[in-house]
Amino acid sequence: MRTRAPLDALTVETLLAAAVAAPSIHNTQPWHFRLDSGSQVLEIHAAPERTLPLTDPTHRAQYLSVGAAVFNLRVAAVHQGRRPEVRLLPDPRRPGLLAAVRLADPLGTDDRLADHGLYEAIARRHTSRRPFTGRPVPEPVMAEMTAAAYAAGARLHVPDIPGTRQLLRLTAAAEARNGAHPERVAETLAWITAPGSQTPYGVPLTALGPPDAGKRMPIRDFTGPVPGLRRPALWFERHVQVALLWTPQDRREDWLRAGQALQYVLLTATARGLRTSLLHQAMEWPDLRDASAVPRHKRCRSHMVIRFGYGPDGTDTPRQPAQVRTTR
């Protein structure tokens, strides 16, 4: 199939700037990029030096992060008028190669990523760890978010009030376990960056959220035994709105699809004026992850609890400008 003229430097820079804007656990940005200039294929590789051995021993969260970056790259490619052809885990001889995106021409007229404000939402999406208003999200917006997850190969379950309380209880239980595990506390604290820090990785102190004065919202405590870094408690929304992202299977390629679905949901929410934050704690403990599954789906494999609603913008977090290696 015919491809366009070789990618120019500005196009590559635009594509990668969108890719690295994806969310990643603790803002580890666990990806590397390589461009085959002849085939116009962008490869996305895992970055083994930016992993979380205790929090993410199977690398599932890393795959979610890379999947989100792949989705951003797809949206940016469509915005550039190119058709992204994605292959997940394309070469079993290269386990670190997680995805390959070939940029073809022309763009299909029915590409669903070409509208809905997704590209503009990439720059606006930031995790908001502050209280939301509690204003209910309209059903049509919820339907869009659910459809986005399904289109990317995952499912989005919006629980009822008892189901929401159960997910929050499991998250709180995981947060308590994390806090009682000194090595995990140290691992998390190592990814906090102080004001003025020059590192492009990790979560800035300014992006941390306050604890919930009502103790209903289990926001992750990044500061651990350093209470001087902790923000004063605030009252969070009484009626929390969350959704569970899941897939029917739990293979590596399912993790990458779930990451794409996660980003599709987050960008859809952002384009509709919502704020979001991610509650991953229960996913970090196998028994609590299993307990979070949707009861009526026996093959439910949970990946993320997404909190959403109306409220303040999230704080921007730094990104390492993507440096792409070019091969011929």
C-alpha positions in Angstrom: 0.0 0.0 0.0 1.3 3.4 -0.9 2.7 5.6 1.9 3.2 9.3 2.0 6.5 11.1 1.5 9.0 10.5 4.3 8.0 12.0 7.7 9.6 15.4 8.2 11.1 16.3 11.6 8.1 18.6 12.6 5.6 15.9 11.9 7.5 13.4 14.0 7.9 15.9 16.8 4.2 16.6 16.8 3.3 12.9 16.9 5.7 12.2 19.8 4.7 15.3 21.8 1.1 13.9 21.7 2.3 10.4 22.6 4.3 11.4 25.7 1.4 13.5 27.0 -0.3 10.2 28.0 -0.7 9.4 31.7 1.7 6.9 33.3 1.9 5.4 36.7 3.8 7.9 39.0 4.6 9.8 35.8 7.4 7.2 35.0 6.9 7.7 31.2 8.1 4.1 30.6 8.6 4.3 26.9 11.2 4.7 24.2 10.5 5.5 20.5 12.3 4.3 17.3 11.4 5.4 13.8 12.1 3.2 10.7 12.3 6.0 8.1 12.0 3.6 5.2 8.7 1.9 6.2 7.5 5.0 8.2 6.9 2.8 11.2 7.2 4.2 14.7 8.1 1.6 17.3 7.3 2.0 21.0 9.6 0.1 23.3 9.4 -0.5 27.1 11.8 1.5 29.2 13.1 -1.1 31.8 15.0 1.6 33.7 11.7 3.3 34.6 9.7 0.5 36.3 8.2 0.0 39.7 9.4 -3.4 40.9 7.1 -3.5 44.0 4.1 -1.5 42.8 4.0 -3.1 39.4 6.0 -6.3 39.4 4.2 -7.8 36.4 4.6 -4.6 34.4 0.8 -4.5 33.7 0.6 -0.8 34.7 3.6 -0.1 32.4 1.7 -1.7 29.5 -1.3 0.4 30.3 0.9 3.5 30.2 2.4 2.5 26.8 -1.1 1.7 25.5 -2.3 5.2 26.4 0.7 6.7 24.6 -0.1 4.6 21.5 -3.6 5.9 21.5 -2.4 9.5 21.7 -0.1 8.8 18.8 -3.0 7.4 16.8 -5.1 10.5 17.5 -2.2 12.8 16.5 -1.6 10.8 13.3 -5.3 11.1 12.3 -5.1 14.9 13.0 -2.1 15.0 10.6 -4.2 13.2 7.9 -2.5 9.9 8.2 -4.0 6.5 8.9 -2.2 4.7 11.9 -2.0 1.0 11.5 -1.2 -0.5 14.9 0.4 -3.8 15.7 0.7 -4.9 19.3 3.6 -7.0 20.3 4.7 -7.4 16.7 7.9 -9.4 17.2 8.1 -12.2 19.8 11.9 -12.2 19.4 11.9 -8.6 20.8 9.9 -8.7 24.0 10.6 -5.0 24.8 8.9 -3.9 21.5 5.4 -3.3 22.7 3.8 -1.7 19.6 4.5 -0.6 16.1 2.5 2.1 14.3 2.8 2.4 10.6 1.6 5.8 9.2 -0.2 5.2 5.9 -2.1 7.3 3.4 -4.9 8.2 2.9 -6.9 8.7 6.0 -10.2 6.9 5.9 -13.2 9.2 5.8 -15.0 7.2 8.5 -12.1 7.3 11.0 -13.9 7.9 14.4 -10.8 9.5 15.8 -10.9 12.4 13.4 -13.5 14.4 15.3 -15.0 14.7 18.8 -12.3 17.1 19.9 -9.9 14.2 21.0 -6.7 15.8 19.6 -7.4 19.1 21.4 -8.1 17.2 24.6 -4.6 15.7 24.7 -3.0 18.9 25.9 -5.9 19.7 28.3 -6.1 16.3 30.0 -4.4 16.4 33.4 -5.1 14.3 36.5 -7.1 16.3 39.0 -6.7 15.0 42.6 -8.8 17.8 44.1 -12.5 17.7 45.2 -15.1 17.7 42.5 -18.5 19.4 42.8 -20.6 16.2 42.9 -22.7 17.4 40.0 -24.0 14.3 38.1 -22.5 13.6 34.7 -25.3 13.4 32.1 -26.2 9.9 30.7 -25.2 10.8 27.1 -21.7 11.7 28.2 -21.5 8.4 30.2 -22.7 6.6 27.1 -19.9 8.2 25.0 -17.2 7.2 27.6 -18.6 3.6 27.6 -18.6 3.4 23.8 -15.0 4.7 23.7 -13.8 1.9 25.9 -15.7 -0.7 23.9 -14.3 0.7 20.6 -10.8 0.2 21.9 -11.3 -3.4 23.0 -12.2 -2.9 26.7 -15.3 -2.4 28.8 -16.3 0.4 31.2 -18.5 -0.5 34.1 -20.3 2.3 35.9 -21.4 0.8 39.2 -24.5 1.7 41.3 -24.1 3.3 44.7 -23.3 0.0 46.6 -20.8 -0.9 43.8 -19.2 2.5 44.0 -18.7 2.1 47.8 -17.2 -1.4 47.3 -14.6 0.0 44.8 -13.7 2.8 47.2 -13.4 0.4 50.1 -11.1 -1.8 48.1 -9.0 1.2 47.1 -8.9 2.3 50.7 -7.8 -1.1 51.8 -5.0 -1.1 49.2 -3.9 2.4 50.3 -3.7 1.2 53.9 -1.6 -1.8 52.8 0.7 0.4 50.8 1.2 2.7 53.8 2.1 -0.2 56.0 4.7 -1.5 53.5 7.9 0.5 54.1 9.6 -0.6 50.8 6.5 0.4 48.8 6.3 3.7 50.6 10.0 4.4 49.7 9.4 3.4 46.1 6.5 5.8 45.8 8.3 8.6 47.6 11.2 8.3 45.2 9.0 9.5 42.4 8.0 12.8 44.1 9.8 15.9 42.7 10.4 19.1 44.6 9.7 22.6 43.2 12.5 23.6 40.9 13.5 20.1 40.1 15.0 19.6 36.7 13.9 16.0 36.3 11.1 15.4 33.7 9.9 12.3 35.5 7.9 11.8 38.6 5.0 13.7 40.3 5.6 17.3 41.4 4.6 18.3 44.8 2.3 20.9 43.3 0.3 18.1 41.6 -0.4 16.2 44.8 -4.0 16.2 46.1 -5.1 16.8 49.7 -6.5 14.0 51.8 -10.3 13.8 52.2 -11.5 15.3 55.4 -14.4 13.0 55.3 -12.2 9.9 54.7 -14.4 8.7 51.9 -12.1 9.4 48.9 -8.9 7.2 49.1 -6.5 9.6 47.2 -3.1 8.1 46.9 -0.7 9.3 49.6 2.6 9.9 47.9 4.3 11.5 50.9 4.3 8.6 53.3 6.2 9.3 56.5 6.9 12.9 55.5 3.8 14.7 56.9 5.3 18.1 56.2 4.8 17.5 52.5 1.1 16.6 52.9 -1.5 19.2 52.0 -4.3 20.2 54.4 -7.4 18.0 54.2 -10.4 19.2 52.2 -13.9 17.9 52.0 -14.5 15.8 48.8 -17.7 15.3 46.9 -20.2 13.2 48.8 -21.5 11.3 45.8 -18.4 10.0 44.1 -18.7 9.0 40.4 -16.3 6.2 39.4 -16.1 3.6 36.6 -14.1 0.4 36.3 -12.1 -0.3 33.2 -11.8 -4.0 32.4 -11.1 -6.6 29.7 -12.3 -10.2 29.4 -8.8 -11.6 29.3 -5.5 -10.7 31.0 -2.7 -11.2 28.5 0.0 -8.6 27.6 -1.9 -7.5 24.5 -5.0 -7.0 26.6 -3.1 -4.7 28.9 -2.0 -2.6 25.9 -5.6 -2.5 24.6 -6.8 -1.5 28.1 -4.3 1.4 28.0 -5.6 2.6 24.7 -9.2 2.3 26.0 -8.3 4.2 29.2 -6.9 7.1 27.2 -9.9 7.1 24.8 -12.2 7.4 27.9 -10.1 10.1 29.5 -9.9 12.2 26.3 -13.6 11.8 25.7 -14.3 12.9 29.3 -11.9 15.9 28.9 -13.5 16.9 25.6 -16.9 17.0 27.4 -15.6 19.2 30.2 -15.0 16.6 32.8 -12.1 16.2 35.1 -10.6 12.8 35.9 -8.3 11.0 38.3 -7.1 7.4 38.5 -7.4 5.1 41.4 -5.0 2.2 40.8 -4.2 1.1 44.3 -6.5 -1.9 44.4 -5.0 -3.1 41.1 -1.6 -3.4 42.8 -2.7 -6.3 45.1 -3.9 -9.5 43.4 -6.7 -10.3 45.8 -8.1 -6.8 45.9 -7.9 -6.6 42.1 -9.9 -9.9 41.9 -12.4 -8.5 44.4 -13.0 -5.4 42.2 -14.3 -7.5 39.3 -17.9 -6.9 38.1 -19.9 -9.6 39.8 -22.0 -10.6 36.8 -18.9 -11.0 34.5 -17.0 -14.1 35.4 -14.1 -13.2 33.1 -13.8 -9.6 34.2 -10.1 -8.6 34.6 -9.9 -5.2 36.2 -7.4 -2.6 35.2 -8.3 0.8 36.6 -10.8 2.7 38.7 -11.5 6.1 37.0 -12.9 8.9 39.1 -14.7 11.6 37.1 -16.8 14.7 37.5 -16.9 18.4 37.3 -14.2 20.4 39.2 -10.9 22.2 39.0 -8.3 21.5 36.4 -5.5 19.1 37.2 -1.9 20.3 37.5 0.4 19.8 34.5 3.2 17.3 35.1 6.6 17.5 33.3 7.4 15.3 30.3 10.7 14.3 28.8 10.7 15.5 25.2 10.6 12.3 23.2 13.9 11.4 21.5 13.4 9.1 18.7 16.1 6.9 17.3 16.0 6.6 13.5 16.8 3.4 11.6 16.8 2.7 7.9 
